[in-house]
Amino acid sequence: MFNLTVLRLILLRLGRLSRRKWLIFLGTFLIIILTGFLILDSILLVVNQFTNFYHWIDCLSGKMLARQEVCVAWEKDKIIGNLCSDWCQGSSSVIQSCPSTRSFHGGKECIFYGEWKNSEIIVKAKKLKSTNMMDVDLKLTRDEIIQGLASIVSTAFDGSENIDSSYLTIPWTGSPSKLSSLTNKELHNLWILAQDNEFIYSTFFGSLTQWNPIKLLPQLKATCGHFYAVEYIPRILQLTDIMPDKLNTRPFVASFHRRVHIATMLLTWLRDLEMSGYNLHLCDVKYDQFGITDNGSIVLIDSDMLYPREIVRESIQHIDSCIKDEDCDFIDCKGRCKPSPIGSGDICEINDDSDNNLKRFCRNLFFINEITSTTTSSQIKVGLFSHLPSSQMESDVYQLQQLCSKLWLKQSDLIATINQMIDLTAAIQSRSHL
């Protein structure tokens, strides 16, 4: 009541002002608003500069600590690696900066950009320090480490018979070697590296081997202790590749032809993953987790969320209780809630019938849910197959949507569906040259 009374008094007084006073009042009001915007812009600029400065200081500190961590251990002959000599005794330019792009980080505490042997590299480590872990793990016997490494490899590939878990690609030699042929120091160092899921997949999928005919990840280049380096991928998929500019109704920044080309490359990558036969699930599908190599192929630059089916199944089953299916999700791998067979509440189980890698690609890259435009308040469809330049393509895109919504019972059906989608995107691409 008080507020309404005050408002009425203000409006009454304003109504009695002369035209000249009205202009003065409006001018003063506009100056105050403009000053407020300028102050706000200055604050945001200072915050941005402070963030950049903090990132620079944090990076500088991380580089120094990482170098000290590995070089002290290397000088004491505790660790091995083909990167150690150049990192510890050579030019400091081996490690140059810290990527600001979130895509490179994943679940890593340490990510650095550098150059080594005329190649750009990304150096990674799950944790900055591994000394405590190394001291504990060095108490393991040689046979225990060999058995442990074989178990890690076997688990990572869902127990696939296509992988001989007694072999591992040794980064400092660049070739697969039988674990039993390695020295104790090599085994200890591999044991530390193998605790990082991404390192294991990089050794198999980063280059062509007898177990992998297709490159799916950046190539593993070198290691030093618990740090490992992979090739740097400069072209990372951006938000503008799949979404409208500033969420308005104008065409996408990337042409539709370009977006369909990206979708075709992603589908080809997915088909190669499924055809590997290792039953792996990518539980966090995002556009900026993929990069395009110099030869124009797609690679996954962050494989921290790549898991064998058995790990996904166990993770979902370990969820204590559920009311709805969404309660059973493991990141973006869907589970379902069902009554317990012993009648003690509902339990979670993996949902193979309605969720798989293709489903995740469809909902996170190809046909993303509608979002609200900040400028028009209208609903906008986003995704690689949105905003068609011609109505003639609607039938093909509708077929793609139908294929995305299918249920699969066999792996062969899934691969066949991905091939159908590749054929459809190729047909769309041939008609979408701008």
C-alpha positions as CSV (number, residue, x, y, z in Angstrom):
1,M,0.0,0.0,0.0
2,F,2.8,2.3,0.9
3,N,4.6,1.7,-2.4
4,L,1.5,2.5,-4.4
5,T,1.0,5.8,-2.5
6,V,4.7,6.8,-3.1
7,L,4.3,5.9,-6.8
8,R,1.2,8.0,-7.2
9,L,3.0,11.0,-5.6
10,I,5.9,10.6,-7.9
11,L,3.7,10.4,-11.0
12,L,1.7,13.4,-9.8
13,R,4.8,15.5,-9.3
14,L,6.2,14.5,-12.7
15,G,2.9,15.5,-14.3
16,R,3.3,19.0,-13.1
17,L,6.7,19.5,-14.6
18,S,7.2,21.9,-17.5
19,R,8.4,20.7,-20.9
20,R,11.9,22.0,-20.2
21,K,12.1,20.3,-16.8
22,W,10.8,17.1,-18.5
23,L,13.6,17.2,-21.0
24,I,16.2,17.8,-18.2
25,F,14.7,14.9,-16.2
26,L,14.8,12.5,-19.2
27,G,18.3,13.6,-20.1
28,T,19.5,13.0,-16.6
29,F,17.8,9.6,-16.5
30,L,19.4,8.6,-19.8
31,I,22.8,9.7,-18.6
32,I,22.4,7.7,-15.4
33,I,21.4,4.6,-17.4
34,L,24.3,5.1,-19.9
35,T,26.8,5.6,-17.0
36,G,25.5,2.4,-15.4
37,F,26.1,0.4,-18.6
38,L,29.6,1.9,-19.0
39,I,30.4,1.0,-15.4
40,L,29.0,-2.5,-15.8
41,D,31.0,-2.9,-19.1
42,S,34.2,-1.8,-17.3
43,I,33.5,-4.2,-14.4
44,L,33.1,-7.1,-16.9
45,L,36.3,-6.1,-18.7
46,V,38.2,-6.0,-15.4
47,V,36.7,-9.4,-14.4
48,N,37.7,-10.8,-17.8
49,Q,41.2,-9.4,-17.5
50,F,41.5,-10.8,-14.0
51,T,40.3,-14.2,-15.2
52,N,42.9,-14.2,-18.0
53,F,45.5,-13.1,-15.5
54,Y,44.5,-15.8,-13.1
55,H,44.6,-18.4,-15.9
56,W,48.1,-17.2,-16.8
57,I,49.4,-17.4,-13.2
58,D,47.7,-20.8,-12.7
59,C,49.3,-22.1,-15.9
60,L,52.7,-20.7,-15.1
61,S,52.6,-22.3,-11.6
62,G,51.3,-25.6,-13.1
63,K,54.1,-25.7,-15.7
64,M,56.8,-25.1,-13.0
65,L,55.3,-27.7,-10.6
66,A,54.8,-30.3,-13.3
67,R,58.4,-29.9,-14.6
68,Q,59.7,-30.1,-11.0
69,E,57.5,-33.2,-10.3
70,V,58.7,-35.2,-13.3
71,C,62.3,-34.0,-13.6
72,V,63.2,-34.7,-10.0
73,A,61.9,-38.2,-10.4
74,W,63.7,-38.6,-13.8
75,E,67.0,-37.4,-12.4
76,K,66.7,-39.9,-9.6
77,D,66.1,-42.6,-12.3
78,K,62.6,-43.4,-10.9
79,I,60.7,-42.8,-14.1
80,I,61.2,-43.3,-17.8
81,G,59.9,-41.6,-21.0
82,N,61.0,-40.3,-24.4
83,L,59.8,-36.8,-23.5
84,C,61.8,-36.5,-20.2
85,S,65.2,-35.6,-21.7
86,D,63.9,-32.7,-23.8
87,W,61.5,-31.5,-21.1
88,C,64.1,-31.6,-18.3
89,Q,67.3,-30.7,-20.0
90,G,66.3,-29.1,-23.3
91,S,64.4,-26.0,-24.1
92,S,61.6,-24.8,-21.8
93,S,59.5,-24.3,-24.9
94,V,58.6,-28.0,-24.9
95,I,55.8,-26.9,-22.6
96,Q,54.5,-23.5,-23.7
97,S,51.0,-22.7,-22.5
98,C,47.7,-24.0,-21.2
99,P,44.8,-24.4,-23.6
100,S,41.8,-22.3,-22.5
101,T,39.4,-24.6,-24.5
102,R,37.4,-26.8,-22.2
103,S,37.5,-29.7,-24.7
104,F,41.2,-30.5,-23.9
105,H,40.6,-30.8,-20.2
106,G,38.0,-33.4,-19.5
107,G,38.8,-35.1,-16.2
108,K,42.5,-33.9,-16.2
109,E,44.2,-31.8,-13.6
110,C,47.1,-30.9,-15.9
111,I,46.8,-30.0,-19.6
112,F,49.6,-28.2,-21.4
113,Y,50.3,-27.1,-25.0
114,G,53.8,-27.4,-26.3
115,E,56.1,-28.4,-29.2
116,W,58.3,-31.4,-29.4
117,K,60.4,-32.7,-32.4
118,N,58.7,-30.1,-34.7
119,S,55.2,-31.3,-33.8
120,E,52.5,-29.5,-31.7
121,I,51.5,-31.6,-28.7
122,I,49.0,-31.6,-25.8
123,V,50.6,-32.9,-22.6
124,K,48.2,-34.5,-20.1
125,A,48.1,-36.0,-16.6
126,K,45.2,-37.0,-14.5
127,K,46.9,-35.6,-11.4
128,L,49.8,-33.2,-11.0
129,K,51.5,-35.4,-8.4
130,S,51.8,-39.2,-8.5
131,T,54.7,-39.6,-6.1
132,N,52.5,-41.2,-3.4
133,M,50.8,-43.5,-5.8
134,M,54.2,-44.5,-7.3
135,D,55.6,-45.3,-3.8
136,V,52.6,-47.5,-3.1
137,D,52.5,-49.2,-6.4
138,L,56.3,-49.9,-6.4
139,K,55.5,-52.4,-3.6
140,L,53.7,-54.6,-6.2
141,T,55.7,-57.5,-7.5
142,R,56.5,-57.8,-11.2
143,D,54.0,-60.6,-11.7
144,E,51.3,-58.5,-10.0
145,I,51.9,-55.5,-12.2
146,I,51.9,-57.7,-15.4
147,Q,48.6,-59.3,-14.3
148,G,47.2,-55.9,-13.3
149,L,48.1,-54.3,-16.6
150,A,46.6,-57.2,-18.5
151,S,43.4,-56.9,-16.4
152,I,43.2,-53.2,-17.1
153,V,43.5,-53.7,-20.9
154,S,41.0,-56.5,-20.9
155,T,38.5,-54.5,-18.9
156,A,38.9,-51.4,-21.0
157,F,37.9,-53.4,-24.1
158,D,35.1,-55.3,-22.4
159,G,37.0,-58.5,-22.4
160,S,37.2,-58.6,-26.2
161,E,38.9,-61.5,-27.7
162,N,40.2,-59.2,-30.4
163,I,42.7,-57.7,-28.0
164,D,45.7,-59.6,-26.6
165,S,45.9,-58.1,-23.2
166,S,49.5,-59.4,-22.7
167,Y,50.6,-56.8,-25.2
168,L,50.6,-53.0,-24.9
169,T,51.9,-50.3,-27.2
170,I,54.9,-48.8,-25.5
171,P,55.0,-45.1,-26.1
172,W,58.8,-44.7,-25.8
173,T,59.3,-47.4,-28.5
174,G,56.2,-46.8,-30.5
175,S,55.4,-50.4,-31.0
176,P,53.4,-53.1,-29.2
177,S,55.5,-55.2,-26.8
178,K,54.8,-58.2,-24.7
179,L,54.5,-57.1,-21.1
180,S,56.7,-59.9,-19.8
181,S,59.6,-58.5,-22.0
182,L,59.6,-55.1,-20.3
183,T,62.0,-54.0,-17.6
184,N,60.8,-53.4,-14.0
185,K,61.1,-49.6,-14.5
186,E,59.1,-49.8,-17.7
187,L,56.4,-51.9,-16.0
188,H,56.2,-49.5,-13.1
189,N,55.9,-46.5,-15.4
190,L,53.2,-48.2,-17.5
191,W,51.3,-49.1,-14.4
192,I,51.1,-45.4,-13.4
193,L,50.0,-44.4,-16.9
194,A,47.5,-47.2,-17.2
195,Q,45.5,-45.7,-14.2
196,D,44.3,-43.1,-16.8
197,N,41.6,-44.6,-19.0
198,E,42.3,-42.1,-21.8
199,F,46.0,-43.2,-22.0
200,I,44.9,-46.8,-22.6
201,Y,42.5,-45.8,-25.4
202,S,45.1,-43.5,-26.9
203,T,47.6,-46.3,-27.2
204,F,45.1,-48.4,-29.2
205,F,43.0,-45.9,-31.1
206,G,45.6,-43.1,-31.7
207,S,47.4,-44.9,-34.5
208,L,47.0,-47.9,-36.8
209,T,47.9,-51.2,-35.1
210,Q,47.3,-54.9,-35.6
211,W,44.2,-54.4,-33.3
212,N,43.0,-51.2,-34.8
213,P,42.7,-50.4,-38.5
214,I,41.1,-47.0,-38.0
215,K,42.4,-43.9,-36.2
216,L,39.7,-42.7,-33.7
217,L,41.8,-40.6,-31.2
218,P,44.8,-38.2,-31.5
219,Q,48.1,-40.1,-31.8
220,L,50.1,-40.8,-28.6
221,K,53.5,-39.1,-29.1
222,A,55.5,-39.4,-25.9
223,T,55.5,-39.8,-22.2
224,C,57.5,-38.8,-19.1
225,G,56.5,-40.4,-15.9
226,H,52.7,-40.1,-15.5
227,F,52.5,-37.4,-18.1
228,Y,51.8,-38.3,-21.7
229,A,51.7,-36.3,-24.9
230,V,49.3,-36.6,-27.8
231,E,49.2,-34.8,-31.1
232,Y,47.5,-31.3,-31.1
233,I,44.3,-31.1,-33.1
234,P,43.9,-27.4,-34.0
235,R,40.4,-27.5,-35.5
236,I,37.8,-28.3,-32.8
237,L,34.1,-28.3,-33.5
238,Q,32.5,-25.0,-32.3
239,L,29.1,-24.0,-31.2
240,T,28.6,-22.1,-34.4
241,D,28.9,-25.4,-36.3
242,I,25.6,-26.6,-34.9
243,M,23.7,-23.6,-33.7
244,P,22.3,-20.3,-35.1
245,D,24.3,-17.1,-34.6
246,K,23.2,-15.6,-31.3
247,L,20.1,-17.8,-31.4
248,N,18.2,-15.6,-33.8
249,T,16.3,-16.6,-37.0
250,R,19.2,-15.9,-39.4
251,P,20.9,-18.8,-41.1
252,F,23.6,-20.7,-39.3
253,V,27.2,-19.4,-39.4
254,A,28.2,-22.7,-41.0
255,S,26.4,-23.4,-44.3
256,F,24.0,-26.4,-44.3
257,H,26.3,-28.2,-46.7
258,R,29.2,-27.8,-44.2
259,R,27.0,-29.0,-41.3
260,V,25.9,-32.1,-43.2
261,H,29.6,-32.8,-44.1
262,I,30.4,-32.6,-40.4
263,A,27.5,-34.9,-39.6
264,T,28.8,-37.4,-42.2
265,M,32.2,-37.4,-40.6
266,L,30.8,-37.9,-37.1
267,L,28.6,-40.8,-38.4
268,T,31.7,-42.4,-40.1
269,W,33.7,-42.0,-36.8
270,L,30.8,-43.7,-34.9
271,R,30.5,-46.5,-37.4
272,D,34.2,-47.2,-37.0
273,L,33.9,-47.2,-33.2
274,E,31.0,-49.7,-33.4
275,M,32.7,-51.9,-36.0
276,S,35.8,-52.2,-33.8
277,G,33.7,-54.7,-31.8
278,Y,34.9,-53.5,-28.4
279,N,31.4,-52.5,-27.1
280,L,32.4,-49.0,-25.9
281,H,30.0,-46.3,-24.8
282,L,30.6,-42.6,-25.1
283,C,28.7,-41.3,-22.1
284,D,29.2,-37.6,-22.7
285,V,28.7,-36.5,-26.3
286,K,29.5,-32.8,-26.9
287,Y,30.4,-31.0,-30.1
288,D,33.7,-29.7,-28.7
289,Q,35.0,-33.1,-27.8
290,F,35.7,-33.7,-31.5
291,G,38.4,-32.3,-33.6
292,I,39.2,-32.4,-37.3
293,T,42.7,-33.5,-38.4
294,D,44.7,-32.1,-41.2
295,N,43.6,-34.9,-43.5
296,G,39.9,-34.0,-42.8
297,S,38.9,-36.9,-40.5
298,I,37.2,-36.7,-37.1
299,V,38.9,-37.7,-33.9
300,L,37.7,-37.7,-30.3
301,I,40.0,-35.4,-28.4
302,D,38.6,-36.2,-24.9
303,S,38.0,-39.9,-24.2
304,D,37.7,-39.6,-20.5
305,M,34.0,-40.5,-20.8
306,L,34.5,-43.5,-23.1
307,Y,33.7,-46.7,-21.1
308,P,33.2,-50.4,-21.8
309,R,29.6,-51.5,-21.5
310,E,30.3,-53.5,-18.4
311,I,31.6,-50.4,-16.5
312,V,28.4,-48.5,-17.6
313,R,26.2,-51.4,-16.5
314,E,27.9,-51.6,-13.1
315,S,27.8,-47.8,-12.6
316,I,24.1,-47.7,-13.3
317,Q,23.3,-50.8,-11.1
318,H,25.2,-49.2,-8.2
319,I,22.7,-46.3,-8.0
320,D,20.9,-46.9,-4.7
321,S,17.3,-46.2,-5.6
322,C,15.1,-44.6,-8.2
323,I,11.6,-43.3,-8.8
324,K,11.9,-42.5,-12.5
325,D,14.1,-43.6,-15.3
326,E,16.1,-40.3,-15.2
327,D,17.3,-41.2,-11.7
328,C,19.3,-44.1,-13.3
329,D,21.3,-42.1,-15.8
330,F,25.1,-42.4,-15.7
331,I,26.1,-39.1,-17.1
332,D,24.4,-39.3,-20.5
333,C,24.2,-43.0,-20.7
334,K,20.5,-43.8,-19.9
335,G,19.3,-46.3,-17.4
336,R,15.8,-47.4,-16.5
337,C,14.0,-47.8,-13.2
338,K,12.3,-51.1,-12.6
339,P,10.7,-52.9,-9.6
340,S,13.2,-55.0,-7.6
341,P,12.7,-58.8,-8.0
342,I,12.9,-59.1,-4.2
343,G,10.3,-56.4,-3.6
344,S,12.6,-54.0,-1.8
345,G,11.9,-50.9,-3.9
346,D,12.9,-50.0,-7.4
347,I,16.3,-50.6,-8.9
348,C,18.3,-49.3,-11.8
349,E,19.5,-51.2,-14.9
350,I,21.2,-50.3,-18.1
351,N,18.8,-49.5,-20.9
352,D,20.2,-51.2,-24.0
353,D,16.9,-51.2,-25.9
354,S,16.5,-47.4,-26.1
355,D,19.9,-45.9,-25.6
356,N,23.2,-46.3,-27.4
357,N,26.0,-44.2,-28.9
358,L,23.9,-43.3,-32.0
359,K,21.0,-42.1,-29.7
360,R,23.4,-39.9,-27.9
361,F,24.8,-38.5,-31.2
362,C,21.2,-37.8,-32.4
363,R,20.0,-35.9,-29.3
364,N,23.3,-34.0,-28.6
365,L,24.5,-33.2,-32.1
366,F,22.0,-33.9,-34.9
367,F,18.6,-33.1,-33.5
368,I,19.0,-31.1,-30.3
369,N,15.9,-30.1,-28.4
370,E,14.2,-26.8,-29.3
371,I,15.5,-23.7,-27.5
372,T,14.1,-20.3,-26.9
373,S,15.5,-17.3,-28.8
374,T,16.6,-14.5,-26.6
375,T,15.6,-11.9,-29.3
376,T,12.3,-13.2,-30.6
377,S,11.1,-15.5,-27.7
378,S,10.3,-18.1,-30.4
379,Q,11.3,-21.8,-30.4
380,I,14.3,-22.5,-32.6
381,K,15.4,-26.0,-33.7
382,V,19.2,-26.5,-33.4
383,G,21.5,-29.2,-34.5
384,L,23.5,-30.3,-37.5
385,F,20.3,-31.2,-39.4
386,S,18.3,-28.0,-38.6
387,H,17.4,-25.0,-40.7
388,L,17.1,-26.7,-44.1
389,P,17.9,-24.5,-47.1
390,S,15.3,-26.3,-49.2
391,S,12.0,-28.0,-48.5
392,Q,13.1,-30.7,-50.9
393,M,15.4,-32.0,-48.1
394,E,12.7,-32.4,-45.5
395,S,11.9,-36.0,-46.6
396,D,15.5,-37.1,-46.2
397,V,15.9,-35.3,-42.8
398,Y,12.6,-36.9,-41.6
399,Q,14.0,-40.3,-42.5
400,L,17.1,-39.5,-40.4
401,Q,14.9,-38.6,-37.5
402,Q,13.0,-41.9,-37.9
403,L,16.3,-43.8,-37.9
404,C,17.4,-42.0,-34.8
405,S,14.2,-43.1,-33.0
406,K,14.6,-46.8,-33.8
407,L,15.2,-49.5,-31.2
408,W,18.0,-52.0,-31.7
409,L,18.3,-55.6,-30.5
410,K,21.6,-56.5,-32.3
411,Q,24.9,-54.7,-32.9
412,S,24.6,-55.5,-36.6
413,D,21.3,-53.6,-36.8
414,L,22.9,-50.6,-35.2
415,I,25.8,-50.6,-37.7
416,A,23.4,-51.1,-40.6
417,T,21.3,-48.1,-39.4
418,I,24.4,-45.9,-39.2
419,N,25.3,-46.9,-42.7
420,Q,21.8,-45.9,-43.9
421,M,22.3,-42.5,-42.2
422,I,25.7,-42.0,-43.9
423,D,24.1,-42.8,-47.3
424,L,21.3,-40.3,-46.6
425,T,23.6,-37.5,-45.5
426,A,25.7,-38.1,-48.6
427,A,22.5,-37.7,-50.7
428,I,21.6,-34.6,-48.9
429,Q,25.1,-33.2,-49.2
430,S,25.0,-33.7,-53.0
431,R,21.9,-31.5,-53.2
432,S,22.9,-28.8,-50.7
433,H,25.9,-27.1,-52.4
434,L,25.4,-23.4,-51.9
